[in-house]
Amino acid sequence: MADLVLTTFDWVPETPRGYVRDLRLRWALEEAGLPYRVDSTPFRERKPAHFDHQPFGQVPWLTDGDLSIFESGAILHHLGMRSERVLPTDPHGRNEAIKWLFAALNSVEAASLPWSIFVFSGLTGDTPGWKRLDEFLESRLQHVEPVLAAREWLAGDFSVADIAMADVLRLVDRFDRLENHPACRAYVARATTRPAFVRAHADQMAHFSAAD
Amino acid sequence: MADLVLTTFDWVPETPRGYVRDLRLRWALEEAGLPYRVDSTPFRERKPAHFDHQPFGQVPWLTDGDLSIFESGAILHHLGMRSERVLPTDPHGRNEAIKWLFAALNSVEAASLPWSIFVFSGLTGDTPGWKRLDEFLESRLQHVEPVLAAREWLAGDFSVADIAMADVLRLVDRFDRLENHPACRAYVARATTRPAFVRAHADQMAHFSAAD
């Protein structure tokens, strides 16, 4: 019996498949070797019980016994506390992993998310707004590039920081925006050939296509 | 002798004063009652040593003995681990605080930051891009509103989650964007009248104006 239950949508449209954030947690759970099962919540009709677990009406959330956790970053943090396979236990390694976990979400994804919203909304024309968002993303990628050129993983061994950072950069790479950032691109390739990622990705794809 | 050293810029222009992110850490340190001192790094000329501590060339960073930590979220997390005055110790309270800390940064600030970049860049005209970013922010505020209407602080007692969330919402409130979200607005007012915030804010203002 798995104590850990990861909840995602029952179905999503084609475009986000392979990129829904439960992927980050499937990946971490596979890396950690923790037993878990996946549950579903309706995509089309979001009920009050959904908001009790995830106040923004999004996915995923994780239950661990009587704890219910939302936010992929918070769940990655929780899984790191449960398994040293995804979070170093020595103070320096742990500090590296936790600061880069926050950096992936609050410095890099804070720039890549609005950028991707403009991409998905067809707002990438020659406007000052699009230019400003693209510059903002570029300013982050420029600083991540030398870091990833100098190390294999962000905190020494592979950790939850890499799951967050690689998943954030993977969406940018989907639109060829890492072309001039070869270390970022190589890092995404390195991370996404890990067996745990491959399993997590295949499982998410199978989960959503089973509902078609 | 303070083990904790918080580094911020030596000077910034008028507009960001009172909103530079060292404020979050000054606030947490004041709430926790931990001794600390503030150090400066040049705003105009960012040297390699700066990037060693903060790879994006921003501020703040905190040193705690031989640990150097960047990202305001990671530093809040670290200070929470050091003081139960800003992070509950029971598993449920701690879970609430950590998930809302990530939510403030990755769900709310990920929407408010691009929105504020458009505001500061004068890109708030009648364009599809601005409309899309404003809708994105609205979609977050709508879900935060009932949460803040139902509780005084996010995790029971005041915690680092409130420092992050109140500071994120405070910038939105600066531009009157909380007008239709009275619980968010009341929460910002409640948080920013705490003596620790008032001291932290006055200290930041004094720090930057001393360099004029």
HADDOCK unambig.tbl for C-alpha pairs under 7 A between the chains (distance, minus, plus):
assign (segid A and resid 55 and name CA) (segid B and resid 143 and name CA) 6.28 0.50 0.50
assign (segid A and resid 56 and name CA) (segid B and resid 140 and name CA) 6.89 0.50 0.50
assign (segid A and resid 56 and name CA) (segid B and resid 143 and name CA) 5.51 0.50 0.50
assign (segid A and resid 67 and name CA) (segid B and resid 92 and name CA) 6.79 0.50 0.50
assign (segid A and resid 69 and name CA) (segid B and resid 99 and name CA) 6.60 0.50 0.50
assign (segid A and resid 70 and name CA) (segid B and resid 99 and name CA) 6.25 0.50 0.50
assign (segid A and resid 71 and name CA) (segid B and resid 99 and name CA) 6.21 0.50 0.50
assign (segid A and resid 71 and name CA) (segid B and resid 102 and name CA) 6.52 0.50 0.50
assign (segid A and resid 71 and name CA) (segid B and resid 103 and name CA) 6.14 0.50 0.50
assign (segid A and resid 73 and name CA) (segid B and resid 102 and name CA) 6.17 0.50 0.50
assign (segid A and resid 74 and name CA) (segid B and resid 98 and name CA) 6.24 0.50 0.50
assign (segid A and resid 74 and name CA) (segid B and resid 99 and name CA) 5.03 0.50 0.50
assign (segid A and resid 74 and name CA) (segid B and resid 102 and name CA) 6.02 0.50 0.50
assign (segid A and resid 92 and name CA) (segid B and resid 67 and name CA) 6.79 0.50 0.50
assign (segid A and resid 98 and name CA) (segid B and resid 74 and name CA) 6.24 0.50 0.50
assign (segid A and resid 99 and name CA) (segid B and resid 69 and name CA) 6.57 0.50 0.50
assign (segid A and resid 99 and name CA) (segid B and resid 70 and name CA) 6.24 0.50 0.50
assign (segid A and resid 99 and name CA) (segid B and resid 71 and name CA) 6.22 0.50 0.50
assign (segid A and resid 99 and name CA) (segid B and resid 74 and name CA) 5.04 0.50 0.50
assign (segid A and resid 102 and name CA) (segid B and resid 71 and name CA) 6.52 0.50 0.50
assign (segid A and resid 102 and name CA) (segid B and resid 73 and name CA) 6.15 0.50 0.50
assign (segid A and resid 102 and name CA) (segid B and resid 74 and name CA) 6.01 0.50 0.50
assign (segid A and resid 103 and name CA) (segid B and resid 71 and name CA) 6.14 0.50 0.50
assign (segid A and resid 105 and name CA) (segid B and resid 106 and name CA) 5.92 0.50 0.50
assign (segid A and resid 106 and name CA) (segid B and resid 105 and name CA) 5.94 0.50 0.50
assign (segid A and resid 106 and name CA) (segid B and resid 106 and name CA) 5.87 0.50 0.50
assign (segid A and resid 110 and name CA) (segid B and resid 110 and name CA) 4.61 0.50 0.50
assign (segid A and resid 114 and name CA) (segid B and resid 114 and name CA) 6.60 0.50 0.50
assign (segid A and resid 123 and name CA) (segid B and resid 129 and name CA) 6.42 0.50 0.50
assign (segid A and resid 129 and name CA) (segid B and resid 123 and name CA) 6.42 0.50 0.50
assign (segid A and resid 129 and name CA) (segid B and resid 129 and name CA) 6.56 0.50 0.50
assign (segid A and resid 140 and name CA) (segid B and resid 56 and name CA) 6.90 0.50 0.50
assign (segid A and resid 143 and name CA) (segid B and resid 55 and name CA) 6.27 0.50 0.50
assign (segid A and resid 143 and name CA) (segid B and resid 56 and name CA) 5.51 0.50 0.50
